């Protein structure tokens, strides 16, 4: 009975701690949301804490009228989808090739790949390289630099090495080439690690704004996160401009706080909606991919 009581107490404490941790992770998003639909006057004065007050949805209507926001959304979606697909494809195939002992120069190329993880030339050399490659004011600047990721390739290589080699050998005996083996045999087996890489890459692409800051001056190529960055810095002046077309009701007049919270929600919601579809692969993929090096 005493042992059962100790287990029960442990379970209660364990569940309580995890519940509090979950609440701590969830509350910032909830806080942002209730401030976007509450009275802007009360929100700007910090009076909206646990539940919405004087609910309205004019903030979202006004924020979507921000010049360039729709174009920035398309650019962000485009770089996220294209960048994720290319990175996952390259990581998957290169990780598979590095797991093959018969690959030409395998040890040299693998060590060369790992070496790039330890050295960084710095911002100015990186900018000069991008300039020489013609990636200034070019959409490809968002996707090309991240196609080959040493960390992701290592994860895939480790994952492939944990799968039964007999399946690949059987396919080779039937005359299948590397592309066929990868596509029909290896790809279905490494879906968990590829889904994990897709999560990491999609979040990284969606949240990135520094490449836009350094490489892009064409407003047609601005990303949603870059728009968020600019409006976070200039939210007060933007609110003043937007108030001219708003209602005289204090609850609906745009403020710096309302713009910051609403734009933040617009940026965060899409990635939150995508994540649950990949979550079931996440734990399995990252754990198996890290078993051995």
Backbone bond lengths (Angstrom), bond angles and torsions (degrees), N, CA, C in turn:
res aa  C-N    CA-C-N  psi(-1)  N-CA   C-N-CA  omega(-1)  CA-C   N-CA-C  phi
1 X - - - 1.462 - - 1.530 110.19 -
2 X 1.372 114.27 -42.52 1.454 117.84 179.51 1.512 112.21 -61.54
3 X 1.382 115.42 -40.27 1.464 119.27 179.21 1.509 110.53 -63.17
4 X 1.352 116.32 -43.56 1.460 120.41 179.11 1.528 110.96 -61.91
5 X 1.320 116.32 -38.76 1.458 119.96 178.65 1.529 111.15 -64.24
6 X 1.360 116.39 -40.02 1.458 119.62 178.86 1.527 111.16 -64.77
7 X 1.349 116.22 -39.84 1.457 120.06 177.82 1.520 110.31 -64.71
8 X 1.315 116.41 -41.00 1.462 120.39 179.64 1.525 111.08 -63.53
9 X 1.316 116.81 -43.66 1.454 120.79 178.67 1.527 110.09 -63.11
10 X 1.336 116.16 -42.88 1.471 119.70 178.30 1.524 110.78 -60.93
11 X 1.342 116.26 -44.00 1.459 120.00 179.78 1.525 111.31 -61.34
12 X 1.326 116.05 -43.67 1.463 119.80 -179.72 1.525 110.59 -61.89
13 X 1.337 116.49 -46.91 1.466 120.28 179.49 1.523 110.35 -63.46
14 X 1.355 116.24 -42.82 1.459 121.12 -178.60 1.524 111.28 -61.99
15 X 1.333 116.44 -50.08 1.463 120.70 -179.88 1.530 111.64 -64.04
16 X 1.334 115.27 -36.13 1.463 118.90 179.28 1.524 111.09 -64.90
17 X 1.328 116.37 -44.25 1.461 120.41 179.57 1.530 111.24 -63.45
18 X 1.328 116.36 -43.23 1.465 119.47 179.49 1.524 111.24 -67.69
19 X 1.334 116.17 -35.57 1.464 119.27 177.29 1.526 110.79 -64.82
20 X 1.329 116.12 -41.87 1.465 119.92 178.24 1.525 110.99 -66.20
21 X 1.324 116.59 -38.71 1.464 120.40 178.29 1.527 110.40 -65.18
22 X 1.344 116.23 -42.31 1.461 120.60 177.79 1.524 110.84 -62.04
23 X 1.327 115.65 -43.25 1.462 120.25 178.20 1.525 111.25 -62.29
24 X 1.336 116.47 -39.95 1.465 120.21 179.61 1.526 111.34 -64.77
25 X 1.343 116.89 -33.00 1.466 120.71 177.90 1.525 111.59 -77.03
26 X 1.328 116.17 -35.12 1.463 120.53 -174.64 1.530 112.58 -81.58
27 X 1.330 116.37 -33.79 1.460 119.62 -171.69 1.528 113.92 -59.49
28 X 1.355 120.44 -41.46 1.478 118.22 179.58 1.525 113.23 -56.91
29 X 1.351 117.68 -39.08 1.458 120.26 178.58 1.529 111.00 -69.24
30 X 1.332 115.18 -40.26 1.458 119.83 177.28 1.521 110.84 -63.74
31 X 1.332 116.15 -41.33 1.461 121.19 -179.95 1.529 110.65 -63.08
32 X 1.333 116.62 -43.91 1.459 120.12 176.96 1.522 111.02 -59.45
33 X 1.338 115.93 -45.61 1.464 120.31 -175.65 1.519 112.04 -64.40
34 X 1.334 117.88 -47.12 1.468 119.12 -177.11 1.531 110.73 -66.64
35 X 1.327 117.68 -27.17 1.458 119.85 177.20 1.522 111.73 -75.87
36 X 1.331 117.81 -24.70 1.467 119.47 177.96 1.517 112.08 -75.83
37 X 1.331 117.71 -25.32 1.468 120.22 -176.87 1.529 111.97 -108.03
38 X 1.328 117.02 5.57 1.462 120.39 179.70 1.529 110.44 -99.58
39 X 1.309 115.54 173.15 1.461 121.17 176.45 1.520 109.78 -54.85
40 X 1.322 116.42 125.83 1.462 120.05 -178.91 1.521 111.91 -64.34
41 X 1.313 116.00 -32.09 1.458 119.85 179.07 1.525 110.35 -65.92
42 X 1.337 116.86 -47.11 1.462 120.57 178.93 1.523 111.14 -66.63
43 X 1.323 116.18 -38.56 1.466 120.67 179.96 1.519 111.64 -63.90
44 X 1.328 117.14 -42.38 1.469 120.43 -178.99 1.521 111.90 -67.29
45 X 1.340 116.10 -23.51 1.473 120.04 178.82 1.524 112.03 -93.52
46 X 1.350 117.15 4.88 1.463 121.36 176.98 1.502 114.25 72.78
47 X 1.344 117.42 27.30 1.467 121.11 -177.01 1.520 112.99 -97.15
48 X 1.336 117.89 -0.87 1.466 121.83 177.99 1.522 107.47 -105.18
49 X 1.332 116.54 109.94 1.462 119.98 -174.12 1.525 113.67 -121.13
50 X 1.349 117.33 -50.56 1.454 119.55 -170.63 1.527 113.67 -120.41
51 X 1.318 117.74 -16.55 1.465 120.08 179.38 1.526 108.27 -151.18
52 X 1.334 118.11 150.60 1.472 120.95 -177.75 1.520 111.63 -69.89
53 X 1.316 115.73 150.15 1.457 122.04 179.42 1.530 109.27 -130.73
54 X 1.336 115.29 134.68 1.471 121.84 -179.55 1.536 110.24 52.59
55 X 1.329 114.25 62.59 1.467 121.44 -171.75 1.526 112.25 -61.30
56 X 1.320 115.66 134.96 1.466 122.99 173.30 1.534 107.35 -155.16
57 X 1.337 116.76 161.96 1.469 121.38 -177.68 1.528 111.88 -122.20
58 X 1.317 116.04 18.53 1.468 119.49 -178.21 1.529 112.02 -68.52
59 X 1.345 117.77 -23.26 1.465 119.63 178.97 1.525 111.22 -59.31
60 X 1.336 115.81 -43.85 1.469 119.25 -178.91 1.525 110.47 -67.02
61 X 1.327 116.43 -37.81 1.466 119.92 178.53 1.522 110.26 -63.45
62 X 1.330 116.58 -43.28 1.452 120.84 -178.40 1.533 112.29 -70.77
63 X 1.328 116.15 -40.46 1.464 119.22 -178.33 1.518 111.27 -65.80
64 X 1.340 116.62 -36.51 1.462 118.91 179.17 1.529 111.94 -70.59
65 X 1.329 116.40 -8.76 1.464 119.84 174.62 1.519 112.44 -89.86
66 X 1.343 117.29 -2.02 1.457 120.59 178.79 1.529 108.87 -61.71
67 X 1.317 118.73 128.75 1.468 121.25 -177.88 1.529 111.79 -57.98
68 X 1.324 115.48 130.03 1.458 120.71 175.75 1.506 115.20 87.70
69 X 1.348 118.49 -4.34 1.460 120.10 -175.46 1.527 111.84 -68.55
70 X 1.332 117.66 -41.86 1.464 120.36 -179.39 1.528 111.27 -66.10
71 X 1.339 116.97 -41.19 1.463 120.60 177.51 1.523 110.71 -64.77
72 X 1.337 116.67 -41.16 1.465 120.70 178.91 1.526 111.01 -63.94
73 X 1.331 116.52 -35.48 1.464 120.52 177.70 1.521 110.68 -64.13
74 X 1.327 117.19 -42.98 1.468 120.88 178.09 1.526 111.07 -63.10
75 X 1.332 116.71 -42.06 1.462 120.06 179.40 1.524 110.45 -63.78
76 X 1.332 117.01 -42.01 1.466 120.41 179.75 1.519 111.32 -65.06
77 X 1.336 116.57 -43.38 1.457 119.38 177.06 1.527 110.50 -62.94
78 X 1.324 116.24 -42.19 1.459 119.98 -178.84 1.515 112.34 -62.70
79 X 1.340 117.15 -47.60 1.456 119.35 -179.16 1.528 111.57 -67.83
80 X 1.333 116.71 -33.08 1.463 119.62 179.86 1.517 110.88 -68.31
81 X 1.322 116.76 -47.72 1.471 120.32 -177.97 1.525 111.09 -68.04
82 X 1.341 117.00 -52.43 1.463 120.40 -177.32 1.528 111.03 -65.79
83 X 1.323 116.51 -45.74 1.459 119.96 -179.82 1.516 112.52 -61.94
84 X 1.338 116.88 -40.66 1.460 120.73 179.66 1.516 111.20 -66.15
85 X 1.316 117.70 -45.78 1.470 121.84 -179.41 1.532 110.55 -60.60
86 X 1.335 117.05 -47.03 1.463 120.26 -177.74 1.527 111.66 -67.14
87 X 1.315 116.94 -41.35 1.463 119.97 179.99 1.523 111.52 -66.32
88 X 1.322 116.93 -42.68 1.465 120.64 178.92 1.528 110.27 -64.26
89 X 1.331 116.89 -43.85 1.466 120.36 -179.67 1.528 111.13 -63.31
90 X 1.338 116.81 -46.18 1.466 120.05 -179.42 1.523 111.36 -66.42
91 X 1.317 116.90 -43.25 1.469 120.29 -179.91 1.521 110.97 -63.74
92 X 1.328 116.14 -41.03 1.457 119.99 -179.41 1.516 112.12 -64.46
93 X 1.341 117.35 -49.56 1.456 120.10 -175.49 1.527 111.76 -72.09
94 X 1.343 117.75 -42.44 1.464 119.65 178.77 1.530 111.43 -66.98
95 X 1.333 116.84 -37.81 1.455 119.40 176.08 1.513 111.81 -62.61
96 X 1.328 116.37 -37.73 1.467 120.82 176.54 1.522 110.63 -65.76
97 X 1.351 117.42 -44.36 1.467 120.42 -179.52 1.526 111.53 -63.44
98 X 1.335 117.59 -40.66 1.461 119.95 -179.62 1.524 112.23 -69.17
99 X 1.308 117.34 -15.92 1.467 119.76 176.27 1.525 112.25 -84.27
100 X 1.353 116.76 -6.98 1.461 121.56 -178.56 1.530 110.03 -91.61
101 X 1.340 118.90 117.05 1.474 120.96 178.88 1.530 112.97 -61.61
102 X 1.345 116.91 -21.74 1.463 120.43 -177.29 1.529 112.92 -86.43
103 X 1.306 118.25 -0.25 1.468 120.47 179.85 1.530 110.22 -64.35
104 X 1.340 116.40 135.21 1.462 121.21 -178.53 1.533 110.28 -66.18
105 X 1.328 116.07 126.64 1.457 121.26 178.39 1.519 113.36 63.30
106 X 1.310 116.69 30.70 1.470 120.91 -173.05 1.528 112.57 -56.97
107 X 1.330 117.79 -48.95 1.465 120.59 -177.47 1.522 111.62 -63.58
108 X 1.339 115.75 -43.28 1.462 118.86 -178.88 1.516 110.53 -63.24
109 X 1.328 118.57 -50.38 1.467 121.81 -176.36 1.529 111.36 -66.49
110 X 1.317 116.72 -34.71 1.460 119.14 -179.86 1.532 110.12 -69.12
111 X 1.331 116.97 -42.32 1.460 120.36 177.25 1.528 111.07 -66.39
112 X 1.331 115.95 -38.19 1.465 120.09 176.92 1.523 110.33 -61.85
113 X 1.340 115.90 -40.88 1.469 120.74 178.83 1.521 111.16 -62.92
114 X 1.322 116.06 -44.79 1.465 120.24 -179.17 1.527 111.08 -65.96
115 X 1.335 116.52 -36.26 1.463 120.75 -179.37 1.519 111.74 -58.88
116 X 1.331 116.75 -35.26 1.469 120.01 -178.60 1.517 112.41 -65.33
117 X 1.326 117.67 -16.60 1.456 120.57 179.16 1.529 111.88 -77.37
118 X 1.316 117.34 -16.89 1.464 120.89 -173.56 1.525 113.40 -104.38
119 X 1.335 117.06 -10.04 1.459 119.79 -176.61 1.521 110.04 -125.42
120 X 1.325 114.98 135.43 1.455 121.71 178.23 1.519 108.21 -133.81
121 X 1.336 116.37 120.73 1.462 120.19 -175.67 1.519 112.47 -69.03
122 X 1.322 117.71 -24.16 1.459 120.35 -179.05 1.516 112.24 110.44
123 X 1.318 115.44 175.16 1.460 121.47 -172.83 1.524 112.98 -68.04
124 X 1.336 117.07 -46.24 1.469 119.66 -175.15 1.532 112.05 -66.08
125 X 1.345 120.39 -48.70 1.467 119.33 175.13 1.525 112.77 -58.43
126 X 1.339 115.81 -39.23 1.473 118.89 177.47 1.521 110.84 -60.76
127 X 1.323 117.43 -43.82 1.465 120.75 179.44 1.520 110.95 -64.22
128 X 1.342 117.58 -40.93 1.463 120.55 179.95 1.519 111.44 -64.67
129 X 1.333 116.41 -38.06 1.473 119.96 177.03 1.520 110.50 -64.15
130 X 1.321 116.56 -45.07 1.460 120.29 178.85 1.525 110.75 -62.80
131 X 1.339 116.65 -36.04 1.454 121.04 178.15 1.522 110.78 -65.73
132 X 1.339 117.29 -45.11 1.460 121.37 179.85 1.528 111.90 -65.51
133 X 1.320 116.57 -30.40 1.464 120.61 179.30 1.531 112.62 -81.74
134 X 1.319 116.65 -2.97 1.457 120.34 179.33 1.517 113.84 73.14
135 X 1.325 116.59 31.27 1.464 120.88 -176.74 1.529 112.80 -101.55
136 X 1.328 117.18 14.23 1.453 120.21 173.45 1.533 108.30 -82.69
137 X 1.335 116.40 131.93 1.474 121.51 -175.53 1.523 111.43 53.18
138 X 1.326 114.37 43.68 1.464 121.81 -179.05 1.523 108.35 -133.76
139 X 1.326 117.03 129.68 1.470 120.37 -179.25 1.518 111.81 -59.30
140 X 1.332 117.67 -29.92 1.461 120.98 -179.30 1.526 112.34 -62.71
141 X 1.338 117.46 -19.24 1.462 120.39 177.35 1.521 111.86 -62.69
142 X 1.314 116.83 -21.58 1.457 120.97 179.94 1.528 112.82 -81.51
143 X 1.322 117.89 -25.54 1.463 120.03 -171.20 1.523 113.81 -115.41
144 X 1.350 117.87 -34.91 1.468 120.18 -174.40 1.528 112.88 -64.39
145 X 1.356 120.47 -47.59 1.468 119.12 -176.13 1.529 114.32 -61.48
146 X 1.306 118.18 -23.93 1.462 119.88 -175.92 1.512 114.91 -100.59
147 X 1.325 117.75 5.74 1.471 119.51 -176.80 1.523 110.85 -63.82
148 X 1.333 116.85 -46.81 1.468 121.35 179.93 1.521 108.86 -99.56
149 X 1.326 115.67 111.35 1.461 121.89 -179.98 1.530 109.16 -118.55
150 X 1.334 118.32 111.40 1.473 120.47 -178.11 1.525 113.42 -55.11
151 X 1.315 117.31 -42.04 1.468 120.32 -178.20 1.526 111.08 -61.68
152 X 1.318 117.28 -46.06 1.461 120.73 -179.74 1.530 111.31 -66.23
153 X 1.322 117.03 -37.98 1.471 120.55 178.81 1.526 110.56 -63.46
154 X 1.325 116.37 -40.48 1.466 120.34 178.10 1.524 110.43 -63.88
155 X 1.337 116.87 -41.11 1.463 120.05 177.92 1.523 111.05 -60.19
156 X 1.333 116.13 -46.03 1.469 119.68 -179.12 1.519 110.55 -65.62
157 X 1.328 117.18 -44.00 1.470 120.72 179.32 1.520 110.81 -56.14
158 X 1.322 116.34 -47.19 1.465 120.89 179.84 1.519 111.26 -62.98
159 X 1.336 116.12 -39.50 1.459 120.58 -179.92 1.526 110.66 -66.31
160 X 1.337 116.59 -44.70 1.466 120.52 -179.74 1.522 110.49 -61.32
161 X 1.320 116.72 -39.74 1.466 120.55 -179.26 1.523 112.12 -67.49
162 X 1.330 117.57 -16.79 1.464 120.76 177.92 1.523 112.62 -88.79
163 X 1.337 117.19 -6.84 1.461 121.43 178.80 1.527 110.03 -88.93
164 X 1.338 118.39 156.59 1.480 120.94 -179.24 1.526 111.95 -61.61
165 X 1.329 117.17 120.57 1.458 122.07 179.77 1.517 111.51 -70.00
166 X 1.343 115.43 -21.08 1.467 119.62 -178.18 1.520 112.33 -62.37
167 X 1.318 117.27 -29.49 1.466 120.06 178.81 1.527 110.61 -66.10
168 X 1.326 116.78 -42.15 1.462 120.15 178.30 1.527 111.11 -68.69
169 X 1.328 116.80 -39.45 1.458 119.86 -179.93 1.518 111.53 -65.20
170 X 1.320 116.89 -37.59 1.464 120.30 177.96 1.522 111.11 -64.09
171 X 1.336 115.91 -40.76 1.456 119.70 178.60 1.524 111.33 -66.83
172 X 1.335 116.63 -36.68 1.464 119.82 177.91 1.521 111.18 -64.82
173 X 1.330 116.73 -38.79 1.463 120.72 177.99 1.522 111.90 -63.61
174 X 1.327 116.17 -27.40 1.458 120.84 178.09 1.528 111.90 -84.47
175 X 1.332 116.87 0.20 1.456 120.63 176.72 1.522 114.96 93.46
176 X 1.331 118.18 11.87 1.466 120.96 -179.20 1.523 110.27 -76.06
177 X 1.339 116.20 140.88 1.453 121.63 176.95 1.516 111.13 -88.14
178 X 1.343 115.47 -179.49 1.460 120.12 -177.06 1.528 112.58 -61.81
179 X 1.337 116.90 -41.44 1.463 119.73 -179.81 1.515 111.26 -63.99
180 X 1.331 116.21 -42.81 1.468 119.74 179.53 1.522 111.07 -65.31
181 X 1.326 116.15 -44.50 1.469 120.11 179.72 1.528 110.42 -61.94
182 X 1.320 115.78 -43.33 1.468 118.70 -179.15 1.521 111.00 -64.42
183 X 1.328 117.04 -46.31 1.454 120.86 -173.83 1.530 112.54 -72.07
184 X 1.339 117.12 -41.44 1.466 120.19 -172.80 1.527 114.09 -97.52
185 X 1.326 117.52 -24.83 1.464 120.33 -176.20 1.526 111.73 -108.51
186 X 1.331 115.96 -54.28 1.466 120.29 -172.77 1.523 112.41 -76.64
187 X 1.331 116.37 -44.09 1.472 120.13 -175.91 1.528 113.28 -53.81
188 X 1.347 119.47 -48.07 1.480 117.87 179.30 1.521 113.09 -63.80
189 X 1.337 117.32 -28.03 1.464 120.41 -177.83 1.526 112.75 -77.02
190 X 1.338 116.35 -28.65 1.470 119.46 -174.74 1.524 111.89 -103.99
191 X 1.320 116.86 19.44 1.466 119.87 178.96 1.529 113.29 -54.94
192 X 1.348 119.49 -41.09 1.475 118.22 179.83 1.527 113.66 -59.23
193 X 1.339 117.91 -44.48 1.465 118.97 -178.17 1.521 110.45 -72.11
194 X 1.327 118.01 -33.27 1.462 119.84 177.02 1.526 110.92 -66.93
195 X 1.330 116.78 -37.84 1.462 120.05 176.66 1.525 110.90 -65.82
196 X 1.338 116.29 -37.27 1.467 120.42 176.83 1.527 110.79 -63.24
197 X 1.324 116.15 -44.32 1.468 120.80 177.90 1.525 109.87 -63.57
198 X 1.320 116.46 -38.84 1.469 120.27 179.05 1.525 110.84 -61.20
199 X 1.331 117.25 -39.67 1.465 120.75 178.45 1.521 110.27 -63.37
200 X 1.338 115.66 -51.26 1.468 119.53 -178.77 1.530 111.32 -58.87
201 X 1.342 115.13 -45.45 1.467 119.05 -176.40 1.519 111.54 -68.02
202 X 1.331 117.02 -43.97 1.463 120.48 -178.33 1.523 110.94 -62.38
203 X 1.324 116.91 -43.46 1.464 119.93 178.80 1.526 110.61 -64.29
204 X 1.342 115.82 -42.67 1.452 119.32 179.20 1.521 112.63 -63.85
205 X 1.335 116.87 -43.34 1.461 120.66 178.80 1.526 111.20 -65.92
206 X 1.303 116.80 -43.81 1.466 120.48 -177.53 1.522 111.96 -65.24
207 X 1.336 116.58 -38.11 1.470 120.44 -175.55 1.526 113.87 -87.26
208 X 1.321 117.78 -9.47 1.462 120.13 -174.52 1.530 111.66 -72.12
209 X 1.313 115.41 137.85 1.467 120.16 174.99 1.527 112.05 -140.91
210 X 1.343 117.75 -15.77 1.454 119.76 -176.59 1.522 112.38 -68.35
211 X 1.340 117.88 -34.05 1.459 118.68 177.10 1.528 110.68 -64.48
212 X 1.320 117.01 -36.14 1.469 119.91 174.48 1.518 110.82 -64.79
213 X 1.321 116.30 -41.04 1.467 121.43 -178.49 1.522 111.70 -61.28
214 X 1.343 117.45 -38.54 1.457 121.18 -174.54 1.526 113.48 -93.56
215 X 1.330 117.26 -28.00 1.462 119.34 -169.07 1.520 114.89 -112.61
216 X 1.320 118.27 -12.72 1.457 120.09 -170.86 1.527 111.03 -124.54
217 X 1.322 115.13 128.96 1.464 121.37 171.52 1.523 111.09 -119.28
218 X 1.337 116.85 -10.34 1.454 121.89 178.38 1.530 109.17 -78.90
219 X 1.314 116.92 117.53 1.470 120.82 -176.20 1.521 112.48 -62.30
220 X 1.337 118.20 -22.81 1.462 120.76 178.07 1.522 112.58 -69.81
221 X 1.330 117.38 -14.93 1.467 121.79 -179.33 1.523 112.07 -108.36
222 X 1.325 118.23 6.84 1.450 120.75 176.86 1.526 110.13 -65.69
223 X 1.325 116.13 141.74 1.461 121.02 177.92 1.520 110.78 -95.59
224 X 1.320 115.06 166.46 1.462 120.22 -179.25 1.527 111.09 -62.98
225 X 1.329 116.43 -39.95 1.456 119.11 179.63 1.525 111.59 -66.21
226 X 1.328 117.07 -34.10 1.454 119.93 177.83 1.524 110.69 -68.94
227 X 1.337 116.15 -39.28 1.467 120.06 174.63 1.521 109.61 -60.79
228 X 1.328 116.56 -42.39 1.468 120.90 176.97 1.526 110.49 -60.49
229 X 1.304 116.40 -44.27 1.470 121.12 179.66 1.533 110.82 -59.80
230 X 1.327 116.27 -45.20 1.468 120.04 -179.65 1.524 111.71 -65.87
231 X 1.337 116.63 -42.24 1.459 119.48 -176.72 1.519 112.24 -77.34
232 X 1.334 116.69 -23.15 1.451 118.39 171.56 1.518 110.62 -65.74
233 X 1.324 115.39 -39.28 1.464 119.59 -179.38 1.520 112.03 -75.55
234 X 1.335 117.46 -29.23 1.461 120.75 -177.08 1.508 113.46 -119.67
235 X 1.336 116.70 29.18 1.463 120.17 -175.40 1.529 112.11 -63.32
236 X 1.312 117.91 -35.42 1.461 120.69 -177.61 1.521 111.54 -64.76
237 X 1.346 116.37 -47.99 1.464 119.46 179.35 1.515 111.44 -68.04
238 X 1.339 117.30 -35.70 1.465 120.47 178.40 1.521 110.79 -65.37
239 X 1.324 116.46 -40.32 1.462 120.33 178.50 1.521 110.75 -60.53
240 X 1.329 116.75 -39.07 1.463 120.96 179.11 1.522 110.92 -62.26
241 X 1.340 115.79 -40.80 1.456 120.11 179.58 1.532 111.34 -67.60
242 X 1.338 116.32 -38.37 1.462 120.34 -175.62 1.527 111.97 -77.27
243 X 1.316 118.26 -20.04 1.460 121.04 -178.43 1.524 111.80 -67.13
244 X 1.314 116.85 -24.10 1.461 119.92 -177.61 1.517 112.42 -64.35
245 X 1.349 116.58 -28.32 1.458 119.10 -179.59 1.504 113.48 -105.19
246 X 1.331 117.13 8.75 1.460 120.52 -178.02 1.516 111.07 -96.60
247 X 1.324 115.51 171.20 1.456 122.22 178.32 1.528 109.97 -69.38
248 X 1.316 116.47 155.96 1.457 120.45 178.02 1.518 111.99 -74.14
249 X 1.354 116.08 -14.21 1.460 120.35 177.85 1.523 109.81 -63.43
250 X 1.327 118.26 126.42 1.459 121.82 -178.17 1.523 112.24 -59.64
251 X 1.330 116.89 -26.31 1.461 119.56 -178.53 1.513 111.94 -67.71
252 X 1.344 117.32 -24.55 1.466 120.78 -174.62 1.522 113.82 -107.35
253 X 1.326 118.05 -12.81 1.459 120.18 -179.00 1.522 109.83 -67.27
254 X 1.328 115.83 130.50 1.460 120.78 -177.60 1.527 111.14 -67.28
255 X 1.330 115.50 137.91 1.464 122.33 175.93 1.523 108.33 -126.34
256 X 1.329 115.45 168.92 1.464 119.61 177.94 1.529 110.61 -59.43
257 X 1.339 116.36 -39.46 1.465 120.68 -179.87 1.519 111.05 -65.63
258 X 1.323 117.52 -43.38 1.467 120.28 -178.35 1.526 111.45 -64.89
259 X 1.330 116.96 -37.36 1.469 120.17 179.32 1.520 110.08 -69.04
260 X 1.323 116.90 -44.44 1.467 119.78 -179.71 1.523 111.48 -61.80
261 X 1.326 117.33 -47.17 1.466 120.04 -176.90 1.525 111.64 -69.03
262 X 1.326 117.39 -40.10 1.462 120.00 -177.15 1.516 111.83 -70.06
263 X 1.334 117.01 -44.66 1.469 119.80 177.60 1.524 110.19 -63.31
264 X 1.328 117.20 -37.40 1.466 120.43 177.26 1.516 111.27 -60.47
265 X 1.334 117.57 -44.00 1.459 120.72 178.98 1.520 111.44 -65.39
266 X 1.330 116.71 -40.38 1.464 120.04 179.12 1.523 110.60 -60.94
267 X 1.333 117.05 -36.54 1.462 121.29 -179.26 1.527 111.78 -76.21
268 X 1.318 117.13 -37.45 1.468 121.21 -172.88 1.527 112.66 -80.23
269 X 1.328 117.97 -37.43 1.467 121.30 -172.29 1.526 113.40 -55.18
270 X 1.348 121.06 -47.17 1.474 119.16 -177.37 1.524 113.89 -57.30
271 X 1.323 118.06 -43.71 1.457 120.21 -177.98 1.526 110.89 -71.02
272 X 1.344 117.43 -29.90 1.463 120.58 175.86 1.525 111.25 -68.11
273 X 1.321 116.84 -32.28 1.457 120.67 179.55 1.525 111.97 -74.45
274 X 1.338 116.66 -29.76 1.464 120.53 -178.31 1.527 111.29 -80.20
275 X 1.316 117.21 -37.79 1.460 121.60 -172.09 1.535 114.33 -55.11
276 X 1.349 120.53 -44.06 1.472 119.04 -177.98 1.521 114.54 -58.50
277 X 1.326 118.36 -28.28 1.459 120.76 -179.13 1.530 111.74 -69.84
278 X 1.338 117.92 -23.89 1.456 121.65 -179.11 1.520 112.67 -103.96
279 X 1.331 116.63 -7.36 1.462 119.66 -171.13 1.526 112.21 -62.16
280 X 1.325 117.75 -35.12 1.462 119.85 -176.61 1.526 112.41 -66.42
281 X 1.344 116.58 -21.60 1.456 119.91 177.59 1.529 112.20 -89.66
282 X 1.328 115.71 -18.48 1.457 119.79 -167.01 1.527 112.87 -61.51
283 X 1.344 117.76 -55.92 1.460 121.58 -174.66 1.519 110.93 -62.57
284 X 1.336 117.03 -46.54 1.452 120.80 -179.44 1.522 110.92 -61.46
285 X 1.325 115.76 -43.87 1.453 119.63 -176.71 1.503 113.05 -65.32
286 X 1.314 117.82 -47.27 1.458 120.41 -175.04 1.524 111.04 -73.60
287 X 1.344 118.62 -30.52 1.458 120.65 -179.35 1.528 111.32 -74.50
288 X 1.356 116.40 -47.03 1.457 118.84 -179.51 1.519 110.61 -67.75
289 X 1.337 116.44 -36.02 1.452 119.92 -178.79 1.508 113.80 -70.13
290 X 1.331 117.22 -8.71 1.473 120.60 -178.53 1.516 112.88 -115.73
291 X 1.344 117.61 14.78 1.448 120.71 -176.14 1.520 111.67 -70.37
292 X 1.332 116.31 -44.59 1.459 119.46 -177.76 1.501 109.91 -143.75
293 X 1.337 117.73 157.56 1.447 121.51 -176.64 1.511 112.78 -109.40
